[in-house]
Amino acid sequence: MRNPFVPETLEGWSLLHQGFRLHWPKLRAVTPGQRAALAAEAAAALATPDPQAGLTVFVQLLGHKGDLMLIHARPSFEELSQAQLALAQCTLSEFMEPTTSYVSIVELGMYEMTAKIHEQTTAQGHVLGSDAYDEAFDAAMLVQRGRVMGRLFPELPARRHVCFYPMNKKRGESKNWYSATFEDRALMMREHGHIGRSYSGKVTQIISGSIGFDDWEWGVDLFADDPLVFKKLIYEMRFDRASAEYAEFGAFYVGLQFSPARLADLLDGRTPQLTPV
């Protein structure tokens, strides 16, 4: 039975973030040719035949949290499993120590549309809780899914700077996002989204849901040409009610996206570039 107080979501890419620390002494002990072979094998193992099959983004992490982050986008958990196993079978895995991982699915929240579809379904004469109501609601959501496929299965853009962090909405005694009214939550999310849209063109933002999949409720990926955009966007958003009163943030991971074909540069101790070979 549909609950009119729970916002519907639409789902797209399955995502797996993997963080690794490279074992530099072992890498220095092998020849440049061997490092090149390690990199070529790993890049080939994670390559996909076409955009519909997904892709893997390579990021050199900055700071102590790791050296390499891989962001796998695939149609389902089955394909994520294959990407994880393909990497584990590569010889390069002997030179890497896992430091973190995150499982989620690209998610589009439908606060305003949920309310509209409930109104339309009721206006059609269907009774909430009936099979006919649920069928009409599902049909309307299917139409909406067709309209936003590009946002559910977006290209992970080839932009130099990448930021990833998980977050929750508070469920404490004094502030509980889930006990706020549907209308108030929708209003706060509208304000939150307005700030994000004001950065259109400067940053690409991909929100993924992880409730039931990982330790936090959402994952946020940001891609930009200028890293200062991350600081300004997140700082401004912290002043809206959805963030100021209800948001909790996990660890932030920031780094430089690079072309898979440049993985050998990273293994050689050179900053890898986001350019073709």
C-alpha positions in Angstrom: 0.0 0.0 0.0 1.3 3.4 -0.9 2.0 5.8 2.0 1.2 9.4 1.1 3.6 10.7 3.7 6.7 8.9 2.3 8.3 10.5 -0.7 8.8 8.2 -3.7 12.3 7.7 -5.2 13.5 6.6 -8.6 16.7 4.6 -9.0 19.4 4.3 -11.6 23.1 3.3 -11.6 24.3 1.0 -8.9 27.5 2.5 -7.4 30.5 1.0 -5.6 33.2 3.3 -4.3 36.5 1.6 -3.4 39.4 3.2 -1.7 42.9 1.8 -1.6 46.3 2.5 -0.2 49.2 1.6 -2.5 52.1 -0.4 -1.2 54.8 1.9 -2.4 57.9 -0.1 -1.3 56.6 -3.1 -3.3 55.9 -1.0 -6.3 59.3 0.6 -6.2 60.9 -2.9 -6.1 59.5 -3.8 -9.6 60.6 -2.4 -12.9 58.8 0.4 -14.8 57.8 -2.1 -17.4 56.2 -4.3 -14.8 54.4 -1.4 -13.3 53.1 -0.5 -16.8 51.9 -4.1 -17.2 50.1 -4.0 -13.8 48.3 -0.8 -14.7 47.3 -2.0 -18.2 45.9 -5.3 -16.8 43.8 -3.4 -14.2 42.5 -0.8 -16.6 41.5 -3.5 -19.1 39.8 -5.5 -16.4 37.5 -2.6 -15.5 36.8 -1.3 -19.0 33.2 -1.7 -20.2 32.0 -2.3 -23.8 29.7 0.7 -24.1 28.2 3.5 -21.9 25.1 1.5 -21.2 27.2 -1.1 -19.4 28.5 1.7 -17.1 32.1 2.8 -16.4 34.7 3.1 -13.7 36.1 6.5 -12.6 39.8 6.6 -11.4 40.7 9.2 -8.8 44.0 9.9 -7.1 43.1 10.7 -3.5 44.7 13.6 -1.6 45.6 13.2 2.0 46.1 10.2 4.3 42.8 8.4 3.6 44.2 6.5 0.6 46.0 6.8 -2.7 43.4 5.6 -5.2 39.6 5.7 -5.3 37.6 3.8 -7.9 34.0 4.7 -8.6 32.2 1.9 -10.4 28.8 2.7 -12.0 27.0 -0.4 -13.3 23.3 -1.3 -14.1 22.9 -3.7 -11.1 24.7 -5.2 -8.1 25.5 -8.2 -10.3 27.7 -6.1 -12.5 29.2 -4.3 -9.5 30.1 -7.8 -8.1 31.9 -8.6 -11.4 33.8 -5.3 -11.3 34.9 -5.9 -7.7 36.0 -9.5 -8.6 37.7 -8.4 -11.8 39.9 -6.0 -9.9 40.6 -8.6 -7.1 41.9 -11.0 -9.8 44.4 -8.5 -11.2 48.0 -8.7 -10.1 47.8 -5.1 -9.0 45.6 -6.1 -6.1 48.7 -7.6 -4.5 50.0 -4.0 -4.3 46.9 -2.5 -2.8 45.3 -2.3 0.6 41.6 -1.6 0.9 40.9 1.4 3.1 37.2 2.1 2.5 34.2 1.2 0.4 30.6 2.4 -0.2 27.6 0.8 -1.8 24.7 2.9 -3.1 22.2 3.4 -5.9 21.8 6.7 -7.8 18.5 8.2 -6.5 16.2 10.9 -7.5 13.9 12.1 -4.7 10.3 12.9 -5.8 8.9 15.0 -3.0 6.7 17.3 -5.1 5.9 14.7 -7.7 4.8 12.2 -5.0 2.2 14.7 -3.7 1.0 15.5 -7.2 0.6 11.8 -8.2 -1.3 11.1 -5.0 -3.6 14.0 -5.7 -4.1 12.9 -9.3 -4.7 9.3 -8.4 -7.3 10.3 -5.8 -9.0 12.6 -8.3 -9.3 9.7 -10.7 -11.6 8.0 -8.1 -9.2 5.5 -6.8 -9.2 4.7 -3.0 -5.9 4.8 -1.1 -4.9 1.3 -0.2 -6.7 -0.4 -3.0 -5.0 -2.4 -5.8 -6.4 0.0 -8.4 -4.8 2.9 -6.6 -1.4 1.2 -6.4 -1.6 0.3 -10.1 -2.5 3.8 -11.2 0.2 5.2 -9.0 2.8 2.8 -10.4 1.8 3.7 -13.9 2.3 7.4 -13.2 5.7 6.8 -11.6 6.7 4.8 -14.7 5.9 7.8 -16.9 8.1 10.0 -14.6 10.9 7.5 -14.8 10.9 7.7 -18.5 11.2 11.5 -18.3 14.3 11.5 -16.1 16.3 8.5 -17.4 19.3 10.8 -18.1 19.4 11.8 -14.4 19.1 8.2 -13.2 21.9 6.9 -15.5 24.1 10.0 -15.8 27.5 10.1 -17.3 30.1 10.4 -14.6 31.7 13.4 -16.1 35.4 13.7 -17.1 36.0 16.7 -14.8 39.4 16.9 -13.0 38.3 17.3 -9.4 36.1 14.8 -7.5 34.6 15.0 -4.0 32.7 12.1 -2.3 31.1 12.0 1.1 28.3 10.2 2.9 25.5 11.8 4.9 22.5 11.2 7.1 19.4 13.0 8.2 19.2 13.3 12.0 17.0 10.9 13.9 17.7 12.2 17.4 15.5 13.2 20.2 15.5 16.9 19.5 15.7 16.8 15.7 14.2 13.9 13.7 13.9 14.4 10.0 11.5 11.5 9.6 9.0 12.9 12.2 8.8 16.3 10.4 5.7 16.7 8.2 5.8 15.8 4.6 5.1 19.4 3.6 7.9 20.8 5.8 10.4 18.2 4.4 9.4 19.0 0.9 9.8 22.8 1.5 13.3 22.2 2.9 14.3 20.0 0.0 13.0 22.6 -2.4 15.3 25.3 -0.8 18.2 22.8 -0.7 17.7 22.0 -4.4 17.5 25.7 -5.3 21.0 26.3 -4.0 22.4 23.3 -5.9 20.8 24.5 -9.1 22.5 27.9 -8.7 25.8 26.1 -9.3 24.6 24.5 -12.5 27.5 24.3 -15.0 30.1 24.7 -12.3 29.6 21.3 -10.6 28.0 18.0 -11.4 26.2 16.5 -8.4 25.2 12.8 -8.2 23.1 11.7 -5.2 22.9 8.0 -4.4 20.7 6.3 -1.8 22.4 3.8 0.6 19.7 3.1 3.2 19.9 -0.7 3.7 23.1 -0.9 1.7 25.8 0.9 3.8 26.4 2.7 7.1 25.0 6.1 6.0 21.8 7.0 4.2 23.1 8.8 1.2 26.3 9.3 -0.8 27.2 12.5 -2.6 29.6 12.7 -5.6 30.7 16.1 -6.9 32.7 16.7 -10.1 34.1 20.1 -11.0 36.9 21.8 -12.9 37.7 24.0 -9.9 37.9 22.4 -6.4 36.9 25.7 -4.8 33.4 25.0 -6.0 33.1 22.2 -3.5 34.0 24.4 -0.6 31.6 27.2 -1.7 28.7 24.9 -2.5 28.8 22.8 0.6 29.4 25.9 2.8 26.4 27.7 1.3 24.2 24.6 1.7 25.0 24.4 5.4 23.0 27.5 6.0 19.7 26.1 4.7 17.4 24.3 7.2 17.7 20.9 5.7 21.5 20.9 6.4 21.7 23.3 9.4 19.1 21.5 11.4 19.1 17.9 10.1 22.3 17.0 8.3 25.1 14.8 9.6 28.2 14.2 7.4 30.7 11.4 7.2 34.3 11.5 6.0 35.1 13.6 2.9 37.3 12.1 0.1 38.8 14.6 -2.4 41.1 13.9 -5.3 42.0 14.2 -9.0 40.2 12.2 -11.7 42.6 10.7 -14.3 42.3 8.6 -17.4 42.5 4.9 -16.8 45.3 4.7 -19.4 47.3 6.9 -17.0 47.3 4.5 -14.1 50.9 3.6 -14.8 51.9 7.2 -14.1 50.4 7.0 -10.6 52.3 3.7 -9.9 55.5 5.4 -11.1 55.0 8.3 -8.6 53.8 10.9 -11.1 50.5 12.8 -11.0 48.3 11.2 -13.6 46.5 13.4 -16.0 42.9 13.4 -17.3 43.9 13.2 -20.9 44.1 10.5 -23.6 47.4 8.7 -24.1 
